[in-house]
């Protein structure tokens, strides 16, 4: 039987990159999937591209807006009758040294990554608790939240914050059978990392014992594990997916 048969998952930031790959992995394992993204037309097209018929739908969502987040989660309940899994993946970068970074660039990255995850956990856990069926929440942090990167004080701070948020939420929600875990990808071959300067890419590559950058589907497989019953006794964990970088 597919790992997620009969379950419904919501994945934010799912129009492309890791979110797309995670949604595809979930759908392939039998889940109904609601893909959320601020890029409404793109996420609708991404949902159709999964080629699972009415088991996937795209919806517009600004994860920094509590009403938008609630509306996205309600799509899952109204369309498929349940909410079993949430993946807080939405994010973007606004890199600059602290000397050059604007307050807006700092605030916006913190808002999307950290506040967005908090809003998602708060709204999803309320639905899961009311239904009494438990659930799994997977938060996408980053290896940058562990070691920090120059020029990413906003991003590194947000991703480190997600680790603390994950652990605190796991302690709050465990009694209701809601598991909250996080993943910390290293450099994964996505559009966001492809935009890095080549000299920086090569410097980072030298830090990876496996000698290559990761693939989106390798991150998706770990998210799938955490969402499934294979991880039924895991909560508050943070799993690095980095090819051994920074061990």
Buried (B, 14 or more C-beta within 10 A) or exposed (E): EEBBEEBBBBBBBBBBBBBBBBBBBBBBBBBBBBBBBBBBEBBBEBBEEBEBEEBBBBBBBBBBBBEBBBBBBBBBBEBBEBBBBBBBBBBEBBBBEEEEBEEEBBBBBBBBBBBBBBBBBEBBBEBBBEBEBBBBBBBBBBBBBBBBBEBBBBBBBBBBBBBEBBBBBBEEBBEBBBBBBBBBBBBBBBEBBEEBEEEBBEEBBEBBEEEEBBEBBBBBBBBBBBBBEEBEEBBBBBBBBBBEBBE
